[in-house]
Amino acid sequence: MSSKDPLCTQKRWHSTLMLVLLILSGSTFISYGQSVPYPPTGKLVDAGGHLLHIHVMGKGKPVVVFENGSGDFSFIWDLVQPEVSETVTTVSYDRAGYAWSEAGPLPRSGRQIAYELHTALRNAGISGPYILVGQSYGGFLVRSFARFYKNEIAGVVLVDALNEDSRIIINNKPMRIREWAKGEHAPEPQNKTKQNSTPDTPQVVKLDTTIEPPLNKLSVNDQKMQIWAQSQPAYRKAGGNEMNWSPEDVADMYANKGKPEYMLDNIPLVVLSRGNGGYSGLADSAVLESERIQLQRDLAHLSTNSKIIFDNNSGHNIHLDDPALVIDAIRQVIGAYKTDSRL
């Protein structure tokens, strides 16, 4: 999740959970289905019957793969990816329905998203080992990827990722994401076929010009692409579908907490967490902050080779507020993997 402070970001998560399609606001921009005003920064690759946009930089192994937070696009990593790519191959991408990527099959479960990313990487000729970097909701997604493709994983960096037992603030009330689960189980991954594809219907797109801090730390061109990408109906639908399903994945992780297949064994893991949870002014703020810190420390227990770093210079979006720390964490994981050493 990108642009808002922790409490507002949590409200955004809740509103998206409740709505699959959000009402767009702003001035008329373009008609969906017309030519894209911004060319892809990378290339489009088959991910199982639909195309995903992946942006590849650098060369060498291991391959660092970035997973975005809720509602974010591949260029959210533009303050981090170029520097990391100086020594290894890096991949940022847009999930199905985001920016230049085509919509994918439903439901948008962590299993489905991991399958599509793995398929796209394979079809692009980008083999592991992979170091997965996931921010916020992306933390859940990289853990899903690691669960199903563990033998291809060289390391993990969690960037202010949520714990499966984390509480978010809704109308000044702490609530756990897993509490919204309906007990549904994700089907096996699907490829998109003509039978389950719905043709895009041209429609008027209204421009959402909102650029909230810390998105304003991105380049001017990135901010223009952000406005275009966040205005697309396909993005709104995809993000809504992801958030509508996410409580099921979170509840599954909670129910299977500690089981070997849900752990990272001794894979190098760095957990980055903001220094302050943003609970000031709320009832039980001290309790909430203490719980948040403990749950972040709990994430470090996913691997027997891990470390946790609290960043007092950052909010939820450490990759925008303090990109140097994220770059350093990735380099530490790369080093631990290459030297087969402890962090």
C-alpha positions in Angstrom: 0.0 0.0 0.0 1.5 3.2 -1.0 0.5 6.7 -0.5 -1.2 7.3 2.9 -0.1 7.4 6.5 -0.5 4.1 8.4 -4.0 4.8 9.7 -5.3 6.2 6.4 -3.7 3.3 4.6 -5.5 0.9 6.8 -8.8 2.6 6.1 -8.0 2.3 2.4 -7.5 -1.5 2.8 -10.9 -1.8 4.5 -12.7 0.3 1.9 -11.2 -1.8 -0.9 -12.2 -5.0 0.9 -15.8 -3.8 1.0 -16.0 -2.6 -2.6 -14.9 -4.6 -5.6 -15.5 -1.6 -7.9 -14.8 1.9 -6.6 -16.5 5.0 -8.0 -14.0 7.0 -10.0 -13.8 10.7 -9.6 -12.2 13.5 -11.5 -12.1 14.9 -15.0 -12.5 12.8 -18.1 -9.2 11.5 -19.3 -9.2 8.8 -22.0 -11.5 6.0 -23.2 -10.4 2.6 -21.9 -9.3 0.4 -24.8 -7.7 3.3 -26.7 -3.9 3.6 -27.1 -1.9 3.8 -23.9 -0.4 7.2 -23.3 2.6 5.8 -21.6 4.6 3.0 -23.2 5.5 0.1 -20.9 8.8 0.5 -19.1 9.4 -3.2 -19.6 7.9 -6.0 -21.7 4.7 -8.0 -21.8 5.0 -11.7 -21.0 2.5 -14.6 -21.1 1.5 -15.5 -17.5 -1.0 -18.3 -18.4 -3.3 -17.0 -21.1 -2.9 -13.3 -20.2 0.1 -10.9 -20.4 1.9 -9.5 -17.4 4.1 -6.4 -17.6 7.6 -7.1 -16.2 10.5 -4.6 -16.0 13.8 -6.3 -16.0 17.1 -4.5 -15.2 20.6 -5.6 -14.6 22.1 -9.1 -15.0 23.5 -11.8 -12.8 22.2 -14.1 -10.1 20.4 -14.3 -7.8 17.4 -12.5 -9.3 15.7 -9.9 -7.1 11.9 -9.8 -7.6 9.9 -6.9 -6.2 6.3 -7.4 -5.1 4.1 -4.3 -4.7 1.8 -3.4 -1.9 -1.9 -3.1 -2.4 -2.8 -0.7 -5.2 0.9 -0.1 -6.3 2.6 -0.4 -9.6 5.9 -1.6 -10.8 7.5 1.9 -10.8 6.9 2.2 -7.1 10.4 0.6 -6.8 12.1 3.2 -9.0 14.1 4.5 -6.0 15.4 1.0 -5.2 15.6 -1.1 -8.3 18.2 0.8 -10.4 20.8 0.6 -7.6 20.2 -3.1 -6.9 20.4 -3.9 -10.6 24.0 -2.7 -10.7 25.1 -6.1 -9.5 22.2 -8.6 -10.1 19.1 -9.1 -12.3 16.1 -7.3 -10.9 12.4 -7.6 -11.8 9.5 -5.4 -10.9 6.1 -6.1 -12.4 2.5 -5.2 -12.4 0.0 -7.7 -11.2 -2.9 -8.8 -13.5 -5.2 -5.8 -14.2 -2.6 -3.2 -13.1 -1.1 -0.6 -15.5 0.0 -2.5 -18.6 -0.8 -6.0 -17.4 -4.0 -7.7 -18.7 -6.6 -8.9 -16.3 -6.2 -12.5 -14.9 -8.6 -15.2 -13.7 -10.5 -15.0 -10.5 -10.2 -15.3 -7.5 -7.1 -13.2 -7.1 -5.7 -15.4 -4.4 -2.1 -15.5 -3.3 -1.7 -18.9 -4.9 -3.0 -17.6 -8.3 -0.8 -14.5 -8.2 2.3 -16.5 -7.3 1.5 -18.9 -10.2 1.2 -16.1 -12.7 4.4 -14.4 -11.6 6.3 -17.7 -11.7 4.9 -18.5 -15.1 5.8 -15.0 -16.5 9.3 -15.3 -15.1 9.7 -18.7 -16.7 8.4 -17.5 -20.0 10.7 -14.5 -19.9 13.6 -16.9 -19.5 14.4 -15.6 -15.9 15.2 -18.5 -13.7 16.0 -18.5 -10.1 17.3 -18.5 -7.5 15.1 -15.6 -6.5 15.3 -13.0 -3.7 11.7 -11.8 -3.0 11.1 -8.3 -1.8 7.5 -7.7 -0.7 6.1 -4.5 0.8 2.9 -4.4 2.9 0.3 -6.7 1.2 3.1 -7.8 -1.0 4.6 -9.5 2.1 1.8 -11.9 2.1 2.3 -12.5 -1.6 6.0 -13.3 -1.5 5.3 -15.7 1.4 2.8 -17.5 -0.8 5.4 -17.6 -3.7 8.0 -19.0 -1.3 5.6 -21.6 -0.1 4.9 -23.0 -3.5 8.4 -22.5 -5.1 10.6 -22.8 -2.0 13.4 -24.6 -3.8 13.9 -21.6 -6.1 14.1 -19.0 -3.3 17.5 -17.5 -2.2 16.2 -15.0 0.2 13.4 -12.7 1.3 13.1 -9.1 2.4 9.8 -8.0 4.0 9.2 -4.2 3.9 6.8 -3.2 6.6 4.8 -6.3 5.8 1.7 -7.2 7.8 1.7 -10.2 10.1 -1.3 -12.6 9.6 -2.5 -11.6 13.1 -2.0 -7.8 12.6 -4.7 -5.4 13.5 -5.6 -2.4 11.3 -7.6 0.6 12.4 -11.2 0.9 11.0 -13.2 3.8 12.4 -10.9 4.0 15.4 -11.4 0.3 16.1 -8.6 -2.3 15.8 -9.6 -5.2 13.6 -7.8 -8.2 12.2 -7.9 -8.8 8.4 -8.5 -12.5 9.0 -11.7 -11.6 10.8 -13.3 -10.8 7.4 -12.6 -14.3 6.0 -15.6 -16.4 4.9 -13.9 -19.7 5.1 -13.4 -20.0 1.3 -10.5 -22.0 -0.1 -8.4 -21.0 -3.1 -8.8 -23.2 -6.1 -5.9 -24.6 -8.0 -4.2 -22.0 -10.2 -6.0 -21.3 -13.5 -4.9 -20.2 -16.9 -7.0 -17.6 -18.6 -8.9 -19.0 -21.6 -11.4 -17.6 -24.0 -14.1 -19.4 -22.0 -13.2 -17.4 -18.8 -12.2 -14.2 -20.5 -14.5 -11.2 -20.7 -13.8 -8.7 -23.5 -13.0 -5.2 -22.4 -15.9 -2.8 -22.9 -14.8 0.7 -23.9 -15.8 3.2 -21.3 -15.1 6.7 -20.2 -12.1 6.9 -17.8 -12.1 9.7 -15.2 -8.8 11.0 -14.2 -7.8 10.4 -10.6 -5.1 13.1 -10.1 -4.4 12.2 -6.5 -0.7 12.0 -5.7 -0.3 11.7 -1.9 2.9 11.7 0.0 5.2 9.8 -0.2 4.4 9.1 -3.9 5.5 12.7 -4.6 9.1 11.4 -4.0 8.9 9.6 -7.3 10.0 11.3 -10.5 7.6 13.6 -12.4 7.2 11.0 -15.1 6.5 8.3 -12.6 3.8 10.5 -11.0 2.2 11.0 -14.4 2.2 7.2 -15.0 0.7 6.8 -11.5 -2.2 9.1 -12.4 -2.8 7.2 -15.6 -2.5 3.8 -14.1 -4.7 4.4 -11.0 -7.4 5.8 -13.2 -8.0 2.6 -15.2 -11.2 0.6 -14.4 -9.3 -2.6 -14.8 -7.0 -1.6 -12.0 -9.9 -0.7 -9.7 -11.5 -4.1 -10.4 -8.2 -6.0 -9.9 -7.4 -4.3 -6.7 -10.9 -4.8 -5.4 -10.7 -8.5 -6.2 -7.4 -8.9 -4.5 -8.6 -7.2 -1.3 -11.9 -9.1 -1.4 -10.0 -12.4 -1.3 -7.0 -11.4 0.9 -8.8 -12.2 4.3 -9.0 -15.9 3.1 -5.3 -16.0 2.5 -4.5 -14.3 5.8 -6.8 -16.6 7.7 -5.1 -19.6 6.0 -1.7 -18.4 7.1 -2.9 -17.8 10.6 -4.5 -21.3 10.8 -1.3 -22.9 9.5 1.1 -20.7 11.5 4.4 -22.6 12.3 3.8 -25.5 9.9 7.0 -26.3 7.9 5.5 -25.5 4.5 4.6 -22.0 5.7 8.1 -21.3 7.1 11.2 -20.2 5.3 13.6 -22.7 6.9 17.1 -21.1 7.0 16.5 -18.9 3.9 18.1 -15.4 4.6 15.3 -13.1 5.7 15.4 -9.4 6.6 12.3 -7.8 8.1 12.2 -4.0 7.8 9.6 -2.2 9.9 8.7 1.5 10.4 9.7 2.8 13.8 6.3 4.1 14.8 3.0 2.4 14.0 1.0 5.6 13.9 -1.4 4.8 16.8 -0.9 8.1 18.6 -4.2 9.5 19.8 -6.0 6.2 19.8 -7.3 4.4 22.8 -4.9 1.7 23.9 -2.2 3.2 21.6 0.6 1.8 23.7 -0.9 -1.7 23.7 -1.4 -1.5 19.9 2.2 -0.4 19.3 3.6 -3.1 21.6 1.6 -5.7 19.8 2.7 -4.4 16.4 6.4 -4.6 17.4 6.0 -8.1 18.7 4.2 -9.2 15.5 7.0 -7.7 13.4 9.5 -9.6 15.5 7.4 -12.7 14.9 7.8 -12.4 11.2 11.6 -12.7 11.7 10.9 -16.1 13.2 9.8 -17.4 9.8 13.5 -18.2 9.2 16.3 -19.4 11.4 18.6 -17.0 9.5 17.0 -13.6 9.9 17.3 -10.1 11.3 14.8 -7.3 12.0 15.5 -3.6 11.5 13.2 -0.8 12.8 13.5 2.4 10.8 12.7 5.5 12.7 13.2 7.6 9.6 10.3 6.1 7.7 6.6 5.5 7.6 4.8 2.5 6.0 6.5 3.0 2.6 10.1 2.5 3.5 11.0 2.0 -0.1 10.0 5.6 -0.8 10.9 7.2 2.6 14.2 5.5 3.1 15.2 3.6 -0.1 18.8 3.3 1.0 17.8 1.0 3.9 15.9 -1.3 1.5 18.8 -1.4 -0.9 21.2 -2.3 1.9 18.8 -5.0 3.2 18.6 -6.6 -0.2 22.4 -6.5 -0.5 22.7 -8.1 2.9 20.5 -11.0 1.8 22.4 -11.3 -1.5 25.6 -11.5 0.5 24.3 -14.1 2.9 23.1 -16.2 0.0 26.3 -16.0 -2.0 28.5 -16.8 1.0 26.2 -19.3 2.6 26.5 -17.3 5.8 24.3 -15.9 8.5 22.9 -12.4 8.5 
